[in-house]
Amino acid sequence: MSQAEVHKRMMPNDVLLEEVSSLLAAGNDVTLLTKGNSMLPFIRGGIDSVRLRKLSEVACGDIVLAQIVPGHYVLHRVIRAENGVLTLMGDGNVRGTESCRTEDVAGTAVAVVRPDGSERAPGRGRVWKALRPLRRYLLAAYRRLFKRNVQIL
């Protein structure tokens, strides 16, 4: 099948992410187009993809695809890890966290893939974490600038 013949197929996230989780558990890397704004400004939903891999350990600062309740997954950063329990928060969120167990992590982002195919390491988010008190203002400025740039293009 040529590139021109590829068709997009919509499927519910719970079905798609269960399959992604199975592929990762089997040792495959999976590249997934992201949705939403919860990981702004580092991962842009609907624009950037992430390459995920099942790693043997998860640490603070990792961006993980985790099942937080049966059938509901998030791609968020680990902000705390204690006794096998992870606290997750999206970089684009100013409050609100999720919790899961280490074994609920389907995969860890090993690369952020831009639309042109270039890849970059996801980073640990240390500076962004330190800027949490200013995050609301930084994100507002980013969203205004990004919207303006999109309208110009």
LINJOGI-V345303 format. One record per residue. PSI is psi in degrees with one decimal (* if undefined). Layout:
psi->[PSI:PSI]
This chain:
psi->[128.9:166.8:-38.4:-23.4:-4.3:131.8:141.6:141.4:128.5:138.9:153.2:144.5:-39.5:-36.6:-48.9:-48.8:-26.0:-41.6:-42.8:-45.0:-42.3:-43.3:-41.7:-42.3:-29.1:1.4:9.0:146.3:145.4:131.2:127.5:128.3:130.8:160.8:154.0:176.1:10.2:-14.6:14.0:149.7:3.0:-29.6:119.7:115.0:136.6:-3.7:-52.1:153.1:163.8:141.7:121.1:150.1:143.2:115.8:156.5:-24.1:150.9:136.8:162.3:136.6:-19.0:147.3:122.5:151.1:112.9:145.3:113.8:-27.4:158.2:124.1:-1.9:115.4:152.4:152.7:95.6:169.1:141.2:120.3:-13.8:142.2:116.0:124.4:41.4:3.5:130.1:139.7:127.4:148.8:135.7:141.7:-29.4:3.6:143.0:-15.8:171.2:128.5:166.2:157.6:149.7:171.3:157.5:-39.0:-10.3:-3.6:118.1:-38.2:165.3:138.8:122.1:-12.0:147.0:126.4:120.0:164.2:-28.0:2.0:-9.5:149.6:150.4:153.4:144.4:-15.6:169.9:-12.7:18.5:-47.9:-43.2:-39.0:-42.3:-26.5:9.6:-40.9:-24.7:-2.9:-41.7:-44.7:-40.0:-42.2:-38.2:-44.2:-43.5:-46.3:-39.6:-45.7:-44.1:-43.8:-44.0:-44.3:-37.9:-41.3:-32.7:-39.0:*]
